[in-house]
Amino acid sequence: MEKEIILRAQMGSAADFGRIMNIYSPRIYNAAYGFLRNVDDARDVCQDVFIRAYRSLDRFNPDRPLYPWLHRITRNFCINRSYQKVREGVSLPEQDILPAKERTPEHQLLRKQQEIAVREAVDRLPEKHREIVILKHFQDCSYEEIAEILEIPIGTVMSRLYHARLNLRKALEEVVS
């Protein structure tokens, strides 16, 4: 089904490109937010990704899965945006304040502390482990998608994820202790 949508979009169907955007916008936004941790920057990147995808879709091989290609575009835009912010002397915020859905203030505080502890532990991982954890656990990518996004074998994905989880567990145990 994805292949047919891509083929029709490549032939100029705006409706089918719109379907692609509807399907993948949440994942692309979440990926961008995971990199940049800023709502406005993530929205801008998401928009830029789909503009780039639209302009480059004719060169995309519809026999391949679309999400890894879109994620690579997202990753490149996020890296460029981060470098641009550094050159401009603007620091990226640790995280935006998002409305909490919990009911009690105590639960909200506990949840926020847990989120901060997990984010800090993930941030301390080496980049190759951090990226694997984010793709697998925060963006729900399959091993195959991760392998394609990072252009590494599936066995390497599984090995890095195993070691990343061990390091993450140790880091979180230190926080709890």
N, C-alpha and C positions, 0 to 999 in steps of 0.2 A: 504494500500500500504506500509506504514512504517513497519508494522508487517511482511510482506512477505520479505522485504529487510533485516530486522533483522534476520529472520529465516534462510535465505540463507547465511548471513554473519556468523551466528553461526555454520553453517554446513561447513564453510571454504571458502566461496566465497570471494576472495580478491576484485573482482569487486564490489560486493555489499557493502563491508566495505568501499571501495573507494567512493561509492555513499553516504554513511552515512557521511563520512568526507566532501565531497563536499557540502552536504546539511547543516551540522551543524558547519563547521569551522568558517564562519563569525560570527555566534552568540557566539560561544565559545571564539573566539578572542576578540570580543567586551566585553564579560563578564570579561575576564581576564584583558583587558585594563581598564575597569571600576574599578576593584579592585586595580590594580597595577599602572596605569597611566604611563606605560613605554612600548614603542613599543617592544623592544627586550625581556623584561620579558614576555609580553603577548604572543609573538610568541613562546617562549620556553614553557610556560605553555600550550598553545594550542597543541603543539606537544606532551608534556607529557600526556595530557588528552587523546589523541587518542591512545597513546601507552597503557595506563592503560585500556582504554575501550576495545581495541583489546584483551588484555590479560584476561579481566574479562567478556567479552561478553557472554561467555557460561553460566554464572550465572545470566544474566539479564533476567527478565521475559518479553517476547515480547508482552504480553497483556497490558503492561503499556507503557505510552509515554516515548520516549527515551530522549528528551531534559532535563527534570528535573533531570534524572540520570546523564547525562553529566554535567549539571550545578553544581550538588553537587560535582562531581569529580573536576571540575574547581575551585570551591570555596575552597575546601580543599588544592589543590595545591597552590592557591594564598595565603591562610593563612600561609601555610608552608614557602613559598618563602618570605613573609613579615617578619616572625619571623627569618628566616635565615639572611636576610639583616640587621635586628636589631642586631642580635648576632655578625655579622661581622663588625658592626659599619658603615654600608653604609646606607645613608638616601635615601628614595625613592623620586624621583623628583615630584614636584607638578603636572607637566604635561609635556609631550614631545612637542616640537615645530613641528606642522604638517602644511603642506602647505595649505594655505587658497585658496578658490576658488573664492572669491569675486574679483571684478574688481578694485575698487578704494581703495586707502590707508585709506581714512576716514571710509569707510564701513568696511574694515578689522579691524581697530582699535575699532570701535563701537561693532562689532561682538565679538571680543576678550574680550572686557570689559564685555559684557553681559555673555559670557561663563564663565568668571572668577567669576562674581557675582553669577551665578547659581551654579557653582561648590562649591564655598565657602558656600553658603546657604545650599546646600545638605550635605556638609561635617559637618555642625554644627548640623544637625538633629541627634537625638538619633539613635544608630545603627539599632534598629528594624525598625525605620521609613526610614532611609537612604537606607537600603537594599530593602525595598518594592518599594520605588521611583525608584531606579536604575533598578530593575527588570521590573517594569511596563512601565516606560517612556523612559528608555535608551536602554532596551533590548526587548521591545515589548512583554513581556510575558503576557499570559492570567491569569485571576484570578486562574484558575485551575492549571496552571503550577506553579504559585507562591506558591499556597497552597502545592503542592507536593514538590517543591524545599525546602521550609522552614519547611515542615511537620507540618502545622497548618491548621485549618479549613478555608474554603473560607470566612466565616463571619468575621473571625479575619483579614484576608487579607484586606477585604473591609474596616473594621473599622480602621486598622492601616494606610491604604492608605488615608482615609479621614482625619485623624488627621495629617498625614505627610504633606498633601497638605495644610492644614490650617497653620501649622508651617512654611512651605516653603513660603507661600504667605506673612506671617508676616515678615519673614526674608528679603524677596525681597523688600517689601514695605519700610523697614527701609533703605535699600541701596539706593533706588530711591529717598527717601525723603531728 
